[in-house]
Amino acid sequence: MITTETTPSGLLELLEHWVTLGWLRPLDQALTHFLAEQVPQTDARVLLAAALASHQLGHGHVCLDLAATLAEPDFALSLPPEGEDGLADAWLPSTQLADLNLESWLAALADSALVAAAGEPDRPLVLKGERLYLRRYWRYEQGVARALSTRIDDDRTVPADLHCWLERLFPEPLMLDGVRQTDWQKLACALAVSSGFTLITGGPGTGKTTTVVRLLALLQSTAEQPLRIRLAAPTGKAAARLTESIGAQVASLPVDERVRAHIPAEVSTLHRLLGSLPGSRHFRHHAGNPLPLDVLVVDEASMIDLEMMHSLLMALPSHARLLMLGDKDQLASVEAGALLGDLCCYAEQGLYTPERLAWLEQVSGERVAHPSLVPGEPGRHALAQRVLMLRYSRRFAGGSGIGRLAEAVNGQQPALAREQLQRFDEVASVRVRGEQDRALNRLLHQGRGAAAGYGDYLTQLHGERPATGTAFDDTAWHQWAGRVLTAFDRFRLLCAVRRGPWGVEGLNQRIAGLLHRRGLLEAEEGWYEGRPVLVTRNDYGLGLMNGDIGIALRLPEGDGRTVLRVAFPRNDGSDGLRFVLPSRLSDVETVFAMTVHKSQGSEFAHTALILPHVLNPILTKELLYTGITRARDWFTLLETGQGVFEQAIGRRVERRSGLLETLQQQG
Ligand SMILES: Nc1ncnc2c1ncn2[C@@H]1O[C@H](COP(=O)(O)OP(=O)(O)OP(=O)(O)O)[C@@H](O)[C@H]1O
């Protein structure tokens, strides 16, 4: 047990044990060793806090909340999922930290030469109130708060005829059952015109893209010179999806051809926009070499972590407008930070000041009304004046089961969610009994009803292959490969976890085996035709990004032989493909099943989500919501254990960060 008497070497021994148990990362241990060497005889409680603060980053927390750690010590490490036996009680943080109290822990930290109080000169750790940071993350949080706070204050002059523009761009009043509804899109557009920084949040199909395209048309039409507009998203997949929907929207804009031509159709990844430098965490664009643009739109902002946001804000010229779009209820980024969630924490309540409300109503002709709205105060709620939540989904309009299910899960209503699963045809729950369950195998192969399974893309692959003898440069091969890739996106199995019988790894093996046994795949291991693969690390040489998905296909060589090549969409808005030899791909994995985390930014006609048989810390309502909203037309819940779905709905992701507090202090 850690006490005031514990020596640094005693603490390091404990860490060693935690690493052996797999509860702490070797990375966290190494950092603590380094600090112990820097300042010998450091209080063991300081070293403990450093190890835990480093470990929190792996859980997405920007800092260690000392009070929260003492309240629930076992959350501070990566303990095995509930239900797994053999936890060594004596080593549990709840036992080891039992003698610590907050005051003495804080005092030890405040006394340490390793720890700076906020604002003090460089030391490896920073203590702010009850939060301990590794300096780098402290710097990111401060930098982001400072940059945002300047942008939040950036009022823009609106065109004198803004009202007319809004009327023209949003001509149809939003009616539901014959009753006129508040058009939040129109309001979002007005809000965004009046500010250098705007955040538009909303669930699937609430019209985020449509709003932004119309806003860009307005900005471009009323600008003295054509604006340099850039569009970006965190992943290649998300960028490709936005490219597709922007293209369709721009074509239907009621504006001059000249204006339309100045709205970009291409969406790049944030890494590409900032100019990644291979082998480095730095970018070509930064404060000293800002991005050459006037307006930046960033979609799928829930996936942006603190470090990326910092890089982005540093590289953004001060005159540029920043527009961020995303769904605040989705899972946060894999890396530390929960930016969108933090910045949108009052989006439901609005917190608009009376002046803001009056202006919005006057300029838009809309009545800003919703039961969840709460009035805000000038000065105190500056951020809220830049945030707008779209509240009506056109995708899930009226009676859509997917929309209703997602709503019940998001609202943490397990009984209602279960009811929706039973009530609507487009959603379903299937009980899975064992790894070779027939219903599961049938679903994976054939889908359910009109909803596709993996048989679909394999039918396309085998049934529509161009005739033998067709030359490789014939467009028929490209078109066929494109259709196979599209068909593959009609169905996807999502998992909550990587390991265990219901994790990505085991399921990928079993699905390949199943499809092989059914004669649809030529092999179940190694490289085989039809193998879908996910890129797990950016490869700038090949132009492939982490998250890109390709399929191995047998294609002709010049001499009449065939060779396997992996077809990847170009993800640049063109229908183009690139073909890569498997031997050139080092960081890829089979992707019949993928984690919900990896699926963010993607959408599949039929999405199935398989839950593990026991509750796991990763299972939260955010994970379920993100999984469900990946489905466009059908959703199937695969349940391997009883009650896990309901329990997961009851749990939320909580991410520790001081961003809002810092922002408020700077505001
Ligand atoms: N004001 C509008 N009038 C008519 N149709 C609209 C309007 N706004 C959005 N739509 C339609 O609703 C659908 C969803 O809109 P959009 O793609 O803009 O939403 P989104 O929030 O960006 O969706 P996603 O969650 O997929 O990113 C599209 O088919 C779009 O054409």
The ligand as a MOL file (V3000), in Angstrom:
LIG
                    3D

  0  0  0     0  0            999 V3000
M  V30 BEGIN CTAB
M  V30 COUNTS 31 33 0 0 0
M  V30 BEGIN ATOM
M  V30 1 N -33.1910 22.2040 -45.9950 0
M  V30 2 C -33.2900 21.0580 -46.6480 0
M  V30 3 N -34.2570 20.8680 -47.5650 0
M  V30 4 C -34.3790 19.7050 -48.2150 0
M  V30 5 N -33.5870 18.6340 -48.0340 0
M  V30 6 C -32.6090 18.7500 -47.1400 0
M  V30 7 C -32.4050 19.9620 -46.4020 0
M  V30 8 N -31.3710 19.7480 -45.5660 0
M  V30 9 C -30.9390 18.5050 -45.7620 0
M  V30 10 N -31.6740 17.8940 -46.7030 0
M  V30 11 C -31.5010 16.5010 -47.1800 0
M  V30 12 O -31.4080 15.6500 -46.0370 0
M  V30 13 C -30.3970 14.6770 -46.2020 0
M  V30 14 C -29.3610 14.8020 -45.0800 0
M  V30 15 O -28.7300 16.0630 -45.1710 0
M  V30 16 P -27.1650 16.2650 -44.9470 0
M  V30 17 O -26.3840 15.2790 -45.7350 0
M  V30 18 O -26.8970 17.7100 -45.1580 0
M  V30 19 O -27.0750 15.9260 -43.4000 0
M  V30 20 P -25.8150 15.6560 -42.4980 0
M  V30 21 O -26.1880 16.0920 -41.1390 0
M  V30 22 O -24.6130 16.2830 -43.1050 0
M  V30 23 O -25.7170 14.0880 -42.5910 0
M  V30 24 P -24.6000 13.0750 -42.1060 0
M  V30 25 O -24.9360 12.7380 -40.7380 0
M  V30 26 O -24.7950 11.9470 -43.0390 0
M  V30 27 O -23.2780 13.7470 -42.2450 0
M  V30 28 C -29.8100 14.9040 -47.5820 0
M  V30 29 O -30.4390 14.0350 -48.4830 0
M  V30 30 C -30.1800 16.3330 -47.8990 0
M  V30 31 O -30.3180 16.5490 -49.2810 0
M  V30 END ATOM
M  V30 BEGIN BOND
M  V30 1 1 1 2
M  V30 2 1 2 3
M  V30 3 2 2 7
M  V30 4 2 3 4
M  V30 5 1 4 5
M  V30 6 2 5 6
M  V30 7 1 6 7
M  V30 8 1 6 10
M  V30 9 1 7 8
M  V30 10 2 8 9
M  V30 11 1 9 10
M  V30 12 1 10 11
M  V30 13 1 11 12
M  V30 14 1 11 30
M  V30 15 1 12 13
M  V30 16 1 13 14
M  V30 17 1 13 28
M  V30 18 1 14 15
M  V30 19 1 15 16
M  V30 20 2 16 17
M  V30 21 1 16 18
M  V30 22 1 16 19
M  V30 23 1 19 20
M  V30 24 2 20 21
M  V30 25 1 20 22
M  V30 26 1 20 23
M  V30 27 1 23 24
M  V30 28 2 24 25
M  V30 29 1 24 26
M  V30 30 1 24 27
M  V30 31 1 28 29
M  V30 32 1 28 30
M  V30 33 1 30 31
M  V30 END BOND
M  V30 END CTAB
M  END
